[in-house]
């Protein structure tokens, strides 16, 4: 069972546009560093930094095939997490009719920002 801090660390690690793109590609299958360079359009050292962070967190791993490092997903939470953040949520959740404790009060209808 993951602690709350482990969950927070996973979310912090994933919360970057480049790392989300990397993980989305790894959901499709094994990729090498050169594969990431082609579609991310960032330098190899930058790609390697993102991969190292994902690996340090235990979300991905790699094996060596000749001169290539081939990366793959390791943590089973990643496909589920990516699926959730891809969804379009059109409607907001319904407002409560009243306070569940006092059974009084009414939602005024306009949410505060």
CNS distance restraints for C-alpha pairs under 8 A (distance, minus, plus):
assign (resid   2 and name CA) (resid   6 and name CA) 5.86 0.50 0.50
assign (resid   2 and name CA) (resid   7 and name CA) 6.52 0.50 0.50
assign (resid   3 and name CA) (resid   7 and name CA) 6.42 0.50 0.50
assign (resid   4 and name CA) (resid   8 and name CA) 6.21 0.50 0.50
assign (resid   5 and name CA) (resid   9 and name CA) 6.07 0.50 0.50
assign (resid   6 and name CA) (resid  10 and name CA) 6.27 0.50 0.50
assign (resid   7 and name CA) (resid  11 and name CA) 6.35 0.50 0.50
assign (resid   8 and name CA) (resid  12 and name CA) 6.13 0.50 0.50
assign (resid   9 and name CA) (resid  13 and name CA) 6.08 0.50 0.50
assign (resid   9 and name CA) (resid  57 and name CA) 7.83 0.50 0.50
assign (resid  10 and name CA) (resid  14 and name CA) 6.16 0.50 0.50
assign (resid  10 and name CA) (resid  57 and name CA) 7.08 0.50 0.50
assign (resid  11 and name CA) (resid  15 and name CA) 5.93 0.50 0.50
assign (resid  13 and name CA) (resid  19 and name CA) 7.84 0.50 0.50
assign (resid  13 and name CA) (resid  53 and name CA) 7.34 0.50 0.50
assign (resid  13 and name CA) (resid  54 and name CA) 6.82 0.50 0.50
assign (resid  13 and name CA) (resid  57 and name CA) 7.45 0.50 0.50
assign (resid  14 and name CA) (resid  19 and name CA) 5.90 0.50 0.50
assign (resid  14 and name CA) (resid  20 and name CA) 6.04 0.50 0.50
assign (resid  14 and name CA) (resid  54 and name CA) 7.81 0.50 0.50
assign (resid  15 and name CA) (resid  19 and name CA) 7.29 0.50 0.50
assign (resid  15 and name CA) (resid  20 and name CA) 7.06 0.50 0.50
assign (resid  16 and name CA) (resid  20 and name CA) 6.13 0.50 0.50
assign (resid  17 and name CA) (resid  21 and name CA) 6.29 0.50 0.50
assign (resid  18 and name CA) (resid  22 and name CA) 6.21 0.50 0.50
assign (resid  18 and name CA) (resid  40 and name CA) 7.32 0.50 0.50
assign (resid  18 and name CA) (resid  50 and name CA) 7.57 0.50 0.50
assign (resid  19 and name CA) (resid  23 and name CA) 6.11 0.50 0.50
assign (resid  19 and name CA) (resid  50 and name CA) 6.32 0.50 0.50
assign (resid  19 and name CA) (resid  51 and name CA) 7.82 0.50 0.50
assign (resid  19 and name CA) (resid  54 and name CA) 7.70 0.50 0.50
assign (resid  20 and name CA) (resid  24 and name CA) 6.05 0.50 0.50
assign (resid  20 and name CA) (resid  82 and name CA) 7.83 0.50 0.50
assign (resid  21 and name CA) (resid  25 and name CA) 6.30 0.50 0.50
assign (resid  21 and name CA) (resid  40 and name CA) 7.85 0.50 0.50
assign (resid  22 and name CA) (resid  26 and name CA) 6.29 0.50 0.50
assign (resid  22 and name CA) (resid  36 and name CA) 7.04 0.50 0.50
assign (resid  23 and name CA) (resid  27 and name CA) 6.21 0.50 0.50
assign (resid  23 and name CA) (resid  73 and name CA) 7.55 0.50 0.50
assign (resid  23 and name CA) (resid  78 and name CA) 7.45 0.50 0.50
assign (resid  24 and name CA) (resid  28 and name CA) 7.00 0.50 0.50
assign (resid  24 and name CA) (resid  79 and name CA) 7.98 0.50 0.50
assign (resid  24 and name CA) (resid  82 and name CA) 7.17 0.50 0.50
assign (resid  25 and name CA) (resid  29 and name CA) 6.87 0.50 0.50
assign (resid  25 and name CA) (resid  31 and name CA) 7.55 0.50 0.50
assign (resid  26 and name CA) (resid  30 and name CA) 5.85 0.50 0.50
assign (resid  26 and name CA) (resid  31 and name CA) 6.47 0.50 0.50
assign (resid  26 and name CA) (resid  71 and name CA) 7.46 0.50 0.50
assign (resid  26 and name CA) (resid  72 and name CA) 5.80 0.50 0.50
assign (resid  26 and name CA) (resid  73 and name CA) 5.98 0.50 0.50
assign (resid  27 and name CA) (resid  73 and name CA) 6.84 0.50 0.50
assign (resid  27 and name CA) (resid  79 and name CA) 6.33 0.50 0.50
assign (resid  29 and name CA) (resid  72 and name CA) 6.69 0.50 0.50
assign (resid  30 and name CA) (resid  70 and name CA) 6.21 0.50 0.50
assign (resid  30 and name CA) (resid  71 and name CA) 5.53 0.50 0.50
assign (resid  30 and name CA) (resid  72 and name CA) 4.87 0.50 0.50
assign (resid  30 and name CA) (resid  73 and name CA) 7.87 0.50 0.50
assign (resid  31 and name CA) (resid  35 and name CA) 6.03 0.50 0.50
assign (resid  31 and name CA) (resid  36 and name CA) 7.31 0.50 0.50
assign (resid  31 and name CA) (resid  70 and name CA) 5.47 0.50 0.50
assign (resid  31 and name CA) (resid  71 and name CA) 5.32 0.50 0.50
assign (resid  31 and name CA) (resid  72 and name CA) 6.78 0.50 0.50
assign (resid  32 and name CA) (resid  36 and name CA) 6.85 0.50 0.50
assign (resid  32 and name CA) (resid  68 and name CA) 6.54 0.50 0.50
assign (resid  32 and name CA) (resid  69 and name CA) 5.66 0.50 0.50
assign (resid  32 and name CA) (resid  70 and name CA) 4.44 0.50 0.50
assign (resid  32 and name CA) (resid  71 and name CA) 5.93 0.50 0.50
assign (resid  33 and name CA) (resid  37 and name CA) 6.38 0.50 0.50
assign (resid  33 and name CA) (resid  44 and name CA) 7.36 0.50 0.50
assign (resid  33 and name CA) (resid  47 and name CA) 7.21 0.50 0.50
assign (resid  33 and name CA) (resid  48 and name CA) 7.40 0.50 0.50
assign (resid  33 and name CA) (resid  68 and name CA) 7.70 0.50 0.50
assign (resid  33 and name CA) (resid  69 and name CA) 6.70 0.50 0.50
assign (resid  33 and name CA) (resid  70 and name CA) 7.21 0.50 0.50
assign (resid  33 and name CA) (resid  71 and name CA) 7.79 0.50 0.50
assign (resid  34 and name CA) (resid  38 and name CA) 6.34 0.50 0.50
assign (resid  34 and name CA) (resid  44 and name CA) 7.73 0.50 0.50
assign (resid  35 and name CA) (resid  39 and name CA) 6.95 0.50 0.50
assign (resid  36 and name CA) (resid  40 and name CA) 5.76 0.50 0.50
assign (resid  36 and name CA) (resid  47 and name CA) 7.05 0.50 0.50
assign (resid  37 and name CA) (resid  41 and name CA) 5.65 0.50 0.50
assign (resid  37 and name CA) (resid  42 and name CA) 6.05 0.50 0.50
assign (resid  37 and name CA) (resid  43 and name CA) 6.63 0.50 0.50
assign (resid  37 and name CA) (resid  44 and name CA) 6.21 0.50 0.50
assign (resid  37 and name CA) (resid  47 and name CA) 6.86 0.50 0.50
assign (resid  42 and name CA) (resid  46 and name CA) 6.47 0.50 0.50
assign (resid  42 and name CA) (resid  47 and name CA) 6.74 0.50 0.50
assign (resid  43 and name CA) (resid  47 and name CA) 6.30 0.50 0.50
assign (resid  44 and name CA) (resid  48 and name CA) 6.09 0.50 0.50
assign (resid  45 and name CA) (resid  49 and name CA) 6.24 0.50 0.50
assign (resid  46 and name CA) (resid  50 and name CA) 6.51 0.50 0.50
assign (resid  47 and name CA) (resid  51 and name CA) 6.22 0.50 0.50
assign (resid  48 and name CA) (resid  52 and name CA) 5.96 0.50 0.50
assign (resid  49 and name CA) (resid  53 and name CA) 6.30 0.50 0.50
assign (resid  50 and name CA) (resid  54 and name CA) 6.31 0.50 0.50
assign (resid  51 and name CA) (resid  55 and name CA) 6.04 0.50 0.50
assign (resid  51 and name CA) (resid  60 and name CA) 7.89 0.50 0.50
assign (resid  52 and name CA) (resid  56 and name CA) 5.96 0.50 0.50
assign (resid  53 and name CA) (resid  57 and name CA) 6.29 0.50 0.50
assign (resid  54 and name CA) (resid  58 and name CA) 6.45 0.50 0.50
assign (resid  54 and name CA) (resid  59 and name CA) 5.46 0.50 0.50
assign (resid  54 and name CA) (resid  60 and name CA) 5.91 0.50 0.50
assign (resid  55 and name CA) (resid  59 and name CA) 5.72 0.50 0.50
assign (resid  55 and name CA) (resid  60 and name CA) 4.87 0.50 0.50
assign (resid  55 and name CA) (resid  61 and name CA) 5.56 0.50 0.50
assign (resid  58 and name CA) (resid  74 and name CA) 6.86 0.50 0.50
assign (resid  58 and name CA) (resid  75 and name CA) 6.75 0.50 0.50
assign (resid  59 and name CA) (resid  73 and name CA) 6.27 0.50 0.50
assign (resid  59 and name CA) (resid  74 and name CA) 5.31 0.50 0.50
assign (resid  59 and name CA) (resid  75 and name CA) 4.80 0.50 0.50
assign (resid  59 and name CA) (resid  78 and name CA) 7.41 0.50 0.50
assign (resid  60 and name CA) (resid  71 and name CA) 6.81 0.50 0.50
assign (resid  60 and name CA) (resid  72 and name CA) 5.63 0.50 0.50
assign (resid  60 and name CA) (resid  73 and name CA) 4.42 0.50 0.50
assign (resid  60 and name CA) (resid  74 and name CA) 4.63 0.50 0.50
assign (resid  60 and name CA) (resid  75 and name CA) 6.68 0.50 0.50
assign (resid  61 and name CA) (resid  71 and name CA) 5.65 0.50 0.50
assign (resid  61 and name CA) (resid  72 and name CA) 5.66 0.50 0.50
assign (resid  61 and name CA) (resid  73 and name CA) 6.51 0.50 0.50
assign (resid  61 and name CA) (resid  74 and name CA) 6.15 0.50 0.50
assign (resid  62 and name CA) (resid  69 and name CA) 6.13 0.50 0.50
assign (resid  62 and name CA) (resid  70 and name CA) 5.16 0.50 0.50
assign (resid  62 and name CA) (resid  71 and name CA) 4.15 0.50 0.50
assign (resid  62 and name CA) (resid  72 and name CA) 5.95 0.50 0.50
assign (resid  63 and name CA) (resid  69 and name CA) 5.79 0.50 0.50
assign (resid  63 and name CA) (resid  70 and name CA) 5.38 0.50 0.50
assign (resid  63 and name CA) (resid  71 and name CA) 6.72 0.50 0.50
assign (resid  64 and name CA) (resid  68 and name CA) 5.67 0.50 0.50
assign (resid  64 and name CA) (resid  69 and name CA) 4.67 0.50 0.50
assign (resid  64 and name CA) (resid  70 and name CA) 6.11 0.50 0.50
assign (resid  65 and name CA) (resid  69 and name CA) 6.38 0.50 0.50
assign (resid  65 and name CA) (resid  70 and name CA) 7.00 0.50 0.50
assign (resid  73 and name CA) (resid  78 and name CA) 7.74 0.50 0.50
assign (resid  76 and name CA) (resid  80 and name CA) 7.62 0.50 0.50
assign (resid  77 and name CA) (resid  81 and name CA) 6.01 0.50 0.50
assign (resid  78 and name CA) (resid  82 and name CA) 6.05 0.50 0.50
assign (resid  79 and name CA) (resid  83 and name CA) 6.11 0.50 0.50
assign (resid  80 and name CA) (resid  84 and name CA) 6.32 0.50 0.50
assign (resid  81 and name CA) (resid  85 and name CA) 6.48 0.50 0.50
assign (resid  82 and name CA) (resid  86 and name CA) 6.20 0.50 0.50
assign (resid  83 and name CA) (resid  87 and name CA) 6.67 0.50 0.50
assign (resid  95 and name CA) (resid 107 and name CA) 6.77 0.50 0.50
assign (resid  95 and name CA) (resid 109 and name CA) 7.93 0.50 0.50
assign (resid  96 and name CA) (resid 106 and name CA) 7.83 0.50 0.50
assign (resid  96 and name CA) (resid 107 and name CA) 6.58 0.50 0.50
assign (resid  97 and name CA) (resid 106 and name CA) 5.90 0.50 0.50
assign (resid  97 and name CA) (resid 107 and name CA) 6.32 0.50 0.50
assign (resid  98 and name CA) (resid 103 and name CA) 5.68 0.50 0.50
assign (resid  98 and name CA) (resid 104 and name CA) 5.57 0.50 0.50
assign (resid  98 and name CA) (resid 105 and name CA) 5.20 0.50 0.50
assign (resid  98 and name CA) (resid 106 and name CA) 4.88 0.50 0.50
assign (resid  98 and name CA) (resid 107 and name CA) 6.54 0.50 0.50
assign (resid  99 and name CA) (resid 103 and name CA) 5.01 0.50 0.50
assign (resid  99 and name CA) (resid 104 and name CA) 5.65 0.50 0.50
assign (resid  99 and name CA) (resid 105 and name CA) 6.14 0.50 0.50
assign (resid  99 and name CA) (resid 106 and name CA) 7.47 0.50 0.50
